[in-house]
Amino acid sequence: MGGVSARLEDLPLRADLRGQTPYGAPQAALPVALNVNENTHPVPQDVADDILDSIARALRDVNRYPDREFTALREGFADYLGHGLTREQLWAANGSNEVLQHILQAFAGPGRTAFGFSPTYSMYPLLTRGTGARWVSGTRGDDYTVSASDAAAQVADAAPDVVFLCAPNNPTGTPLGLDVVEAVYDATDGIVIVDEAYFEFAPADARSALTLLPGRERLVVSRTMSKAFAFAGARVGYLAADPALVDALRLVRLPYHLSALTQAAASAALRHAPVMLGMVDEIVTQRDRISATVEALGYTAHESWTNFVLFGGVDDPATTWRALYDQGVLIRDVGIPHHLRVTAGTTDETTAFLDALASVGSAA
Ligand SMILES: Cc1ncc(COP(=O)(O)O)c(C=O)c1O
């Protein structure tokens, strides 16, 4: 057709979306990409082969719509999570982003509010506004922690319809005590989402909010295969909650939202959970090495229970980010003054980052 393309201002865009910025972490093809908290280890070859076999079998029936209830996959997640969960309590979608979107579509929307303690995962406000709801930011202490009493008071004050508790928190890495979850739950009549995207990187004796599910029908625990499972490109996230809450999500999901190929791939990967998670210890070692080394360079590493480290004491984050970029190392400027965030990679990637940072000079 040709012609000049319209500008966004010329289109009848929803008023509440005008001026908003889309999610846009840079996707530059640099040799060392440590900016979006992926697991940088590839899926082991024998697991990849088994996943491929499963996809090949699913492909034979791809002329038909997939199992709308992704029954086998929900059973796989229930088995993986344990805690006596059954498939009626499980839900999944294309990444935990879509899982969170389903919750917001069902429980937020126009005239309602969602709440989280900033700084936190940047998609929460975007997903919230996407449903027409209002985003309300709470605050954290100087070290990014929140106490149970403060969290409960802030939530009671804001009276939101949905509360996000990112545990551990992105982009800071901060752990969150279950006492905070309990206190926040008691301070609201709304839905409380505990986002455990990074839970597998927490210390082995850390307790999951899954242990709080019995008797709390408004509590949701979300997880993802994108991080520990090295499955970000497959787009698979999931949650556990009361069966009634799961039922509500059926009202808003698209029919057959999880493709047969996705279901086959995720179920196969779950069968290999111990191997897939075998890289977690190595990543935790690299994370702790990053913390120790940036501290030795004079920066401040914030406590992290995740696969990344937020470090402070950066004089000018944009300049440091660029200097690393020019050396082929991509990390993330998350917009917190004097801070940068880096994902723990393989030993070699982590070394490349630490060497590049050292070459940029010590902290101011
Ligand atoms: C806290 C948190 N939740 C959810 C997600 C989304 O993950 P995905 O949609 O890949 O499952 C991320 C990704 O970075 C995250 O940091």
The ligand as an SDF file (V2000), in Angstrom:
LIG
                    3D

 16 16  0  0  0  0  0  0  0  0999 V2000
    9.6460  -10.9740   39.4190 C   0  0  0  0  0  0  0  0  0  0  0  0
    9.3380  -11.4750   38.0520 C   0  0  0  0  0  0  0  0  0  0  0  0
    8.1490  -12.0180   37.8200 N   0  0  0  0  0  0  0  0  0  0  0  0
    7.8220  -12.4710   36.6010 C   0  0  0  0  0  0  0  0  0  0  0  0
    8.7100  -12.4020   35.5490 C   0  0  0  0  0  0  0  0  0  0  0  0
    8.2400  -12.8430   34.2000 C   0  0  0  0  0  0  0  0  0  0  0  0
    8.7720  -13.9850   33.7770 O   0  0  0  0  0  0  0  0  0  0  0  0
    8.1470  -14.8170   32.5810 P   0  0  0  0  0  0  0  0  0  0  0  0
    7.0190  -14.0590   31.9700 O   0  0  0  0  0  0  0  0  0  0  0  0
    9.2740  -15.0280   31.6370 O   0  0  0  0  0  0  0  0  0  0  0  0
    7.6650  -16.0840   33.2200 O   0  0  0  0  0  0  0  0  0  0  0  0
    9.9800  -11.8620   35.7380 C   0  0  0  0  0  0  0  0  0  0  0  0
   10.9360  -11.7780   34.6360 C   0  0  0  0  0  0  0  0  0  0  0  0
   11.9750  -11.1680   34.6890 O   0  0  0  0  0  0  0  0  0  0  0  0
   10.2970  -11.3780   37.0290 C   0  0  0  0  0  0  0  0  0  0  0  0
   11.4770  -10.8110   37.2850 O   0  0  0  0  0  0  0  0  0  0  0  0
  1  2  1  0
  2  3  1  0
  2 15  2  0
  3  4  2  0
  4  5  1  0
  5  6  1  0
  5 12  2  0
  6  7  1  0
  7  8  1  0
  8  9  2  0
  8 10  1  0
  8 11  1  0
 12 13  1  0
 12 15  1  0
 13 14  2  0
 15 16  1  0
M  END
$$$$
